[in-house]
Amino acid sequence: MRNKILVIVAHPDDEVLGVGGTILKHVAEGDDVSALILGDGELSRGNATLADIKKREKQAEQVSKKMGLKNLFLEKLPDNQFDSVSLLSITKIVEKYINKIKPEVIYTHHGGDLNIDHQLTFQSVLTACRPQPGFFVKSIFTFETPSSTEWANKDFGKTFIPNFYNNISDFIDRKIEILRIYKDEMRSYPHPRSYEGVQILAKFRGMTVGYKYAEAFEVIRKLND
């Protein structure tokens, strides 16, 4: 039986950085995976142009095809300025696609990330997924994003503490390969958003639970009807 999965992220590249191996695994297992990218990912940069936004959109579309996504939805919320938009407005966007896809499983950002867009994406997902009798979303997982999750203030209750691990040992090479499509967003090691950094994080998460490579998540909600 196919599961319907919706990945909701703030920027083009977050879908690969945070949950790329898990997406590839879901697709390989026959699940229908869709992604909603809320922000343009560019305009916070002083010299960014509309051409830069278009380039990033094309990269996201290329990634979508490489990963085998069933649907890719691109919105244009202002990069690193989601707080200039009301939470209600963001939530309505998220609700529209949740109601369109009717996913059983949602993956999104950790709510304690340093990046304000990540924080508000998380809040909008939780608001849109208010528990209701018969609601189709059964599981919500949050992932870590290199150079945002680990850079956040380590306040109790906001620190990312994974309690679910997905074995991506068969998919780590493809994740890194696909991440190269977003090469302009990558940095040199030892920056956490480097190819080596992403691979080391997956190796670290894997070895803590006996896998070669893993992606780690916090379970926000998991219902068993």
C-alpha positions as CSV (number, residue, x, y, z in Angstrom):
1,M,0.0,0.0,0.0
2,R,1.4,3.4,-1.0
3,N,1.8,5.9,1.7
4,K,1.4,9.6,0.9
5,I,4.2,11.7,2.2
6,L,4.5,15.5,2.3
7,V,7.8,17.2,3.0
8,I,7.4,20.9,4.0
9,V,10.5,23.0,4.0
10,A,11.4,26.7,4.0
11,H,14.0,26.9,1.2
12,P,15.2,25.0,-1.9
13,D,18.0,22.7,-0.6
14,D,16.4,22.0,2.8
15,E,14.6,19.0,1.4
16,V,17.9,17.4,0.5
17,L,20.0,18.5,3.4
18,G,17.5,17.4,6.0
19,V,15.5,14.5,4.6
20,G,17.0,13.6,1.2
21,G,18.0,10.1,2.1
22,T,14.6,9.4,3.6
23,I,12.8,10.8,0.5
24,L,14.8,8.5,-1.7
25,K,14.0,5.5,0.5
26,H,10.3,6.3,0.5
27,V,10.3,6.5,-3.3
28,A,12.2,3.3,-3.6
29,E,9.6,1.6,-1.4
30,G,6.8,2.8,-3.7
31,D,5.4,5.7,-1.6
32,D,4.1,8.9,-3.2
33,V,6.3,11.8,-2.0
34,S,5.5,15.4,-2.5
35,A,7.4,18.5,-1.4
36,L,6.3,22.0,-0.5
37,I,9.0,24.7,-0.5
38,L,7.7,27.9,1.0
39,G,10.4,30.5,0.4
40,D,12.4,31.8,-2.5
41,G,15.7,31.1,-0.8
42,E,17.5,34.1,-2.4
43,L,16.2,37.6,-1.7
44,S,17.8,38.1,1.7
45,R,21.1,38.4,-0.1
46,G,21.8,41.9,-1.0
47,N,22.7,41.3,-4.7
48,A,20.0,38.7,-5.4
49,T,17.9,39.2,-8.5
50,L,14.7,37.6,-9.9
51,A,17.0,35.6,-12.2
52,D,18.6,34.1,-9.1
53,I,15.2,33.0,-7.9
54,K,14.4,31.5,-11.2
55,K,17.7,29.6,-11.2
56,R,17.0,28.3,-7.7
57,E,13.5,27.2,-8.8
58,K,15.0,25.3,-11.7
59,Q,17.4,23.6,-9.4
60,A,14.5,22.5,-7.2
61,E,12.7,21.1,-10.2
62,Q,15.8,19.2,-11.2
63,V,16.2,17.8,-7.7
64,S,12.5,16.8,-7.7
65,K,13.0,14.8,-10.9
66,K,16.2,13.1,-9.6
67,M,14.5,12.1,-6.4
68,G,11.3,10.9,-8.0
69,L,8.9,13.2,-6.3
70,K,5.3,13.0,-7.4
71,N,4.7,16.7,-6.8
72,L,6.8,19.8,-6.2
73,F,5.1,23.0,-5.0
74,L,7.0,26.2,-5.0
75,E,5.8,29.3,-3.1
76,K,7.6,32.6,-2.9
77,L,7.7,33.7,0.8
78,P,10.6,36.2,1.4
79,D,13.8,34.5,2.3
80,N,14.8,34.9,6.0
81,Q,11.8,37.2,6.4
82,F,8.9,34.8,7.1
83,D,8.4,36.8,10.3
84,S,7.3,39.7,8.0
85,V,4.3,37.6,7.0
86,S,1.6,36.7,9.5
87,L,1.6,33.1,10.8
88,L,-2.0,32.9,9.7
89,S,-1.0,33.6,6.1
90,I,1.8,31.0,6.2
91,T,-0.5,28.4,7.8
92,K,-3.2,29.0,5.1
93,I,-0.6,28.2,2.4
94,V,0.4,25.0,4.3
95,E,-3.2,24.0,4.8
96,K,-3.9,24.4,1.1
97,Y,-1.3,21.8,0.2
98,I,-2.0,19.5,3.1
99,N,-5.7,19.4,2.0
100,K,-4.6,18.9,-1.6
101,I,-2.3,15.9,-0.9
102,K,-3.9,14.5,2.2
103,P,-0.7,13.0,3.4
104,E,-0.5,10.4,6.1
105,V,3.1,11.5,7.0
106,I,4.6,14.9,7.2
107,Y,8.3,15.8,7.5
108,T,9.3,19.4,8.4
109,H,11.9,21.5,10.2
110,H,12.9,21.3,13.8
111,G,11.1,24.1,15.7
112,G,14.2,25.2,17.6
113,D,16.3,25.9,14.5
114,L,18.3,29.1,14.4
115,N,16.7,30.1,11.1
116,I,13.5,32.1,11.6
117,D,12.0,30.6,8.4
118,H,12.5,27.1,9.7
119,Q,10.9,28.1,13.0
120,L,7.8,29.5,11.4
121,T,7.5,26.6,8.9
122,F,7.3,24.3,11.9
123,Q,4.8,26.4,13.7
124,S,2.6,26.7,10.6
125,V,2.7,22.9,10.1
126,L,1.6,22.3,13.7
127,T,-1.1,24.9,13.4
128,A,-2.4,23.4,10.1
129,C,-2.3,19.9,11.7
130,R,-4.4,20.6,14.7
131,P,-5.7,17.2,15.9
132,Q,-9.3,16.6,14.7
133,P,-11.3,13.4,14.6
134,G,-10.7,11.5,11.3
135,F,-7.8,13.8,10.3
136,F,-5.6,12.0,7.7
137,V,-2.2,13.2,8.9
138,K,-1.1,10.4,11.3
139,S,2.6,11.1,11.7
140,I,4.7,14.3,12.0
141,F,8.5,14.1,12.1
142,T,11.0,17.0,12.4
143,F,14.5,16.8,10.9
144,E,17.8,18.6,11.5
145,T,19.2,21.0,8.9
146,P,23.0,21.5,8.9
147,S,24.1,25.0,9.8
148,S,20.8,25.8,11.5
149,T,19.8,23.1,13.9
150,E,23.2,22.7,15.6
151,W,23.8,26.5,15.6
152,A,20.7,27.3,17.6
153,N,20.7,28.2,21.3
154,K,20.8,25.0,23.4
155,D,17.8,25.9,25.5
156,F,16.1,22.9,27.2
157,G,13.1,21.9,25.2
158,K,14.4,23.5,22.0
159,T,17.4,21.4,21.4
160,F,17.1,18.7,18.7
161,I,16.9,15.3,20.5
162,P,16.3,12.6,17.9
163,N,14.1,9.6,18.9
164,F,13.6,8.1,15.4
165,Y,16.3,7.0,13.0
166,N,16.0,6.1,9.3
167,N,18.7,3.8,7.8
168,I,19.8,5.6,4.6
169,S,23.0,3.5,4.1
170,D,21.8,2.6,0.6
171,F,21.0,6.2,-0.3
172,I,23.7,8.4,1.1
173,D,25.7,8.5,-2.1
174,R,22.7,9.5,-4.1
175,K,21.8,12.1,-1.5
176,I,25.3,13.7,-1.9
177,E,25.1,13.5,-5.7
178,I,21.7,15.3,-5.7
179,L,22.9,17.9,-3.3
180,R,25.5,18.9,-5.9
181,I,22.6,20.4,-7.8
182,Y,22.5,23.1,-5.1
183,K,26.3,23.6,-5.3
184,D,26.0,27.4,-4.8
185,E,24.6,26.7,-1.3
186,M,27.3,24.4,-0.2
187,R,30.5,25.5,1.7
188,S,33.9,24.1,2.3
189,Y,34.6,21.6,5.1
190,P,34.6,22.0,8.1
191,H,31.4,24.1,7.5
192,P,28.5,21.8,8.5
193,R,26.8,22.6,5.2
194,S,29.6,20.9,3.2
195,Y,29.4,17.6,1.4
196,E,31.8,16.1,4.0
197,G,29.8,17.7,6.8
198,V,26.5,16.2,5.6
199,Q,28.1,12.8,5.2
200,I,29.8,12.9,8.6
201,L,26.5,13.9,10.2
202,A,24.7,10.9,8.6
203,K,27.6,8.6,9.7
204,F,27.4,9.9,13.3
205,R,23.6,9.5,13.4
206,G,24.0,6.0,12.0
207,M,26.7,4.8,14.3
208,T,24.7,5.9,17.4
209,V,22.1,3.2,16.5
210,G,24.1,0.6,14.6
211,Y,23.6,1.8,11.0
212,K,26.4,3.0,8.6
213,Y,24.4,6.1,7.7
214,A,21.1,7.5,9.1
215,E,18.9,10.5,9.1
216,A,17.6,11.4,12.6
217,F,14.2,12.8,13.5
218,E,12.1,13.9,16.4
219,V,8.6,12.3,16.5
220,I,6.1,15.1,17.1
221,R,3.1,12.9,16.6
222,K,2.5,9.3,15.6
223,L,-1.1,8.0,15.7
224,N,-2.0,4.3,15.4
225,D,-5.7,3.9,14.5
